[in-house]
Amino acid sequence: MPHTLTSERAVLLVTGGSGYVGALVAETLAAAGHRVRVIDSLLHGQTHVASLQSRAGIEHLRGDIREAGARAAALTDVSTVVHLAAIVGDPACARQPEISETVNVGATKALLDDARICGVQRFVYASTCSNYGRMTDTKAAVDETAALAPVSLYAEQKVRSEMEVLGYGSPELATTCLRFATVYGVAPRMRFDLTVNEFTRDLWAGRQLHVFGEQFWRPYVHVRDAAKAVLLACGAPTDAVNGEVFNVGKSSENYRKIDIVALVRERISKGAVVFVHKDEDPRDYRVSFDKIRGILGFEPENTIRDGIAEVQGALDRNAFGDPFSPAYCN
């Protein structure tokens, strides 16, 4: 069970807290009784999320963490930082490499510096299982001790920032890295550029789905379960998480894309699937999540089957308007 944070400076700051994962992290922390502040630049136009958060009693700051003034305002009276703000994903980073460097690496270091000066006690950093790159043996699952072999700019930046985060760890500032599996599921700021969500949407719409690297392995985690993992990391005893890295997911939820297509096909018969050979994305890894289960008691409540049903149901209800809108992609 998570320990309640007892500091009088009990504000929990979520950077990127109006994003796909961040909005549910903020909601989950607030539901657990914490005072939550969000800072988000609203890069993807998710003003509706910010409005919902404000009405729910979550303090919302619109700002860019690259700016010193924005960081200073956000860190006032903060005991814990959950750092999610980033240019997320391989395509977005490859398209804007200089910007992604300043956000994903430079701003992370600046936030760490300021957090230490401001007396922040805990810093939880959102990283990615993409850091593992390509495995030499896909029959075995890698754990947190495995060598990191990033094959994209996004993952390479995450690896460098992980090193910064862990390097700042001390008895005064406990630091933790969470390597999330590929996320899926419905969220206030929806994304359809993620595998499970995209496959479900495209076939639901009766479109032709092009699948690249169908035999490559990835782990997956529902967005609400990802938020639950953050809550556990924030509330765990300091000595259990300080200087630690945790993979976030479930060991039985490692799949190939061809497997995900089959799971979508259990529910949706429309559309067509074309498997395309492509060498640009060589990531191929299966991941073990025994550590987070054993130390933090993390048990995901959802499976990919659940996520597919949830996304299909939301599409049937017209929950997103045009699900192919650029607003739903990073």
Order of alpha helices (4+ residues) and beta strands (2+ residues): beta-alpha-beta-alpha-beta-alpha-beta-alpha-alpha-alpha-beta-alpha-beta-beta-alpha-beta-beta-alpha-alpha-beta-beta-alpha-beta-alpha-alpha
